[in-house]
Amino acid sequence: MNNILEVDDPRGAHIVLTEENWEKHIKRRHKEMETKLDLIAETLKNPFPYIYRDAIHENRLSYYSKPDHMYIKVSVEMLSEKYGIVRTAMRCSTCKKGEEIEWAYSNRYLISEK
């Protein structure tokens, strides 16, 4: 399984996107992301303003950015505290209800909710 993207998030976790998840899930089910690999990387490296704990999957984090009128959401399954795999990425109009803040960037310093 080849990785087409590898980045470190602001918490120091190493996040990868496999070629299989990119080709078989993201590009097929979220066609609007087909040319947005750079936005996925940027969202993982610089989520703003929050990283959320997923409302349904307890081992997943949701990274958001808002480059225009829509959010970019990248869902990452954390296999350990410092390693995760991108499961999906999509554009959405709002952050998902029920998600809780895991990490926030505020006023030039990091705030951890843990």
Backbone torsions as a table, in degrees:
resi	resn	phi	psi	omega
1	MET	NA	115.1	-179.4
2	ASN	-87.5	143.2	174.0
3	ASN	-93.7	131.3	177.1
4	ILE	-100.3	-7.9	178.9
5	LEU	-150.2	133.6	174.1
6	GLU	-139.9	122.7	179.1
7	VAL	-141.6	161.5	171.5
8	ASP	-106.5	132.3	178.8
9	ASP	-81.9	173.0	-176.2
10	PRO	-66.8	-12.3	177.0
11	ARG	-90.2	-5.0	-179.5
12	GLY	93.4	6.4	177.8
13	ALA	-80.7	139.6	177.6
14	HIS	-89.9	122.7	-175.9
15	ILE	-117.8	133.2	179.1
16	VAL	-122.8	151.4	170.6
17	LEU	-119.4	118.3	-179.9
18	THR	-80.6	153.6	176.9
19	GLU	-59.9	-37.7	-179.7
20	GLU	-62.7	-47.9	178.0
21	ASN	-63.9	-37.7	179.1
22	TRP	-63.8	-52.0	-175.1
23	GLU	-74.6	-44.8	-171.6
24	LYS	-89.1	-18.3	179.9
25	HIS	-119.2	-63.3	-171.3
26	ILE	-63.5	-51.4	-177.8
27	LYS	-67.2	-28.3	179.7
28	ARG	-83.2	-43.5	-173.7
29	ARG	-94.8	-18.8	-178.8
30	HIS	-132.9	67.9	-174.0
31	LYS	-56.7	-25.6	178.9
32	GLU	-65.1	-15.3	-179.1
33	MET	-95.5	-3.0	-173.3
34	GLU	-53.3	-33.9	-179.7
35	THR	-110.2	19.7	-172.1
36	LYS	-114.5	27.5	179.7
37	LEU	-57.8	-37.0	178.0
38	ASP	-64.2	-35.9	177.6
39	LEU	-71.2	-33.1	175.1
40	ILE	-63.3	-47.6	178.9
41	ALA	-60.1	-46.1	-179.0
42	GLU	-64.0	-38.8	178.6
43	THR	-63.4	-41.4	179.1
44	LEU	-68.7	-39.0	-178.5
45	LYS	-76.6	-34.2	-174.3
46	ASN	-136.2	63.0	177.5
47	PRO	-66.5	139.9	-179.0
48	PHE	-147.7	128.4	3.3
49	PRO	-95.7	-3.2	-171.8
50	TYR	-138.3	158.6	159.3
51	ILE	-111.6	130.0	-177.7
52	TYR	-108.3	152.7	168.2
53	ARG	-83.9	129.2	-177.1
54	ASP	-59.5	143.4	-177.5
55	ALA	-73.1	-23.9	-175.5
56	ILE	-109.2	-47.9	-175.8
57	HIS	-98.4	112.7	-172.5
58	GLU	-68.4	-20.5	179.2
59	ASN	-99.5	15.3	179.5
60	ARG	-112.9	145.5	173.6
61	LEU	-116.3	148.0	178.0
62	SER	-112.8	119.4	178.6
63	TYR	-101.5	132.7	-178.9
64	TYR	-123.8	149.5	165.5
65	SER	-145.5	164.9	-178.8
66	LYS	-136.8	81.4	-177.6
67	PRO	-73.4	-17.1	179.0
68	ASP	-152.1	-144.0	-177.2
69	HIS	-74.5	-9.6	179.7
70	MET	-118.1	152.0	174.2
71	TYR	-82.6	153.1	164.0
72	ILE	-104.0	127.1	176.5
73	LYS	-117.3	128.6	176.2
74	VAL	-120.4	120.4	-179.2
75	SER	-97.8	124.8	-174.7
76	VAL	-122.1	125.4	173.3
77	GLU	-85.2	118.4	-179.6
78	MET	-87.1	114.0	179.5
79	LEU	-84.4	-22.2	171.9
80	SER	-152.7	178.9	-179.3
81	GLU	-62.4	-27.5	-174.3
82	LYS	-119.2	16.9	-179.9
83	TYR	-149.1	129.6	179.8
84	GLY	-143.4	160.5	179.0
85	ILE	-121.4	130.0	175.0
86	VAL	-65.6	125.5	177.4
87	ARG	-98.5	-35.8	177.1
88	THR	-158.2	164.3	175.4
89	ALA	-149.5	139.7	-176.3
90	MET	-157.4	166.8	170.4
91	ARG	-95.9	145.3	178.9
92	CYS	-151.2	159.1	-176.4
93	SER	-86.5	-23.4	179.6
94	THR	-143.8	166.0	171.2
95	CYS	-75.8	149.5	-175.0
96	LYS	-70.4	133.6	177.7
97	LYS	-65.8	144.1	177.9
98	GLY	91.9	-10.7	176.7
99	GLU	-76.5	144.4	-179.8
100	GLU	-112.5	144.8	-178.9
101	ILE	-65.3	127.0	175.6
102	GLU	-100.0	-36.3	-174.8
103	TRP	-153.1	143.8	178.6
104	ALA	-139.1	146.5	172.1
105	TYR	-105.2	120.7	-175.5
106	SER	-144.1	126.6	173.4
107	ASN	49.0	49.6	175.9
108	ARG	68.0	12.6	173.4
109	TYR	-141.5	156.9	-177.0
110	LEU	-89.6	140.6	175.9
111	ILE	-120.8	124.5	176.1
112	SER	-104.3	133.4	-179.6
113	GLU	-83.1	-7.1	-179.4
114	LYS	-80.5	NA	NA
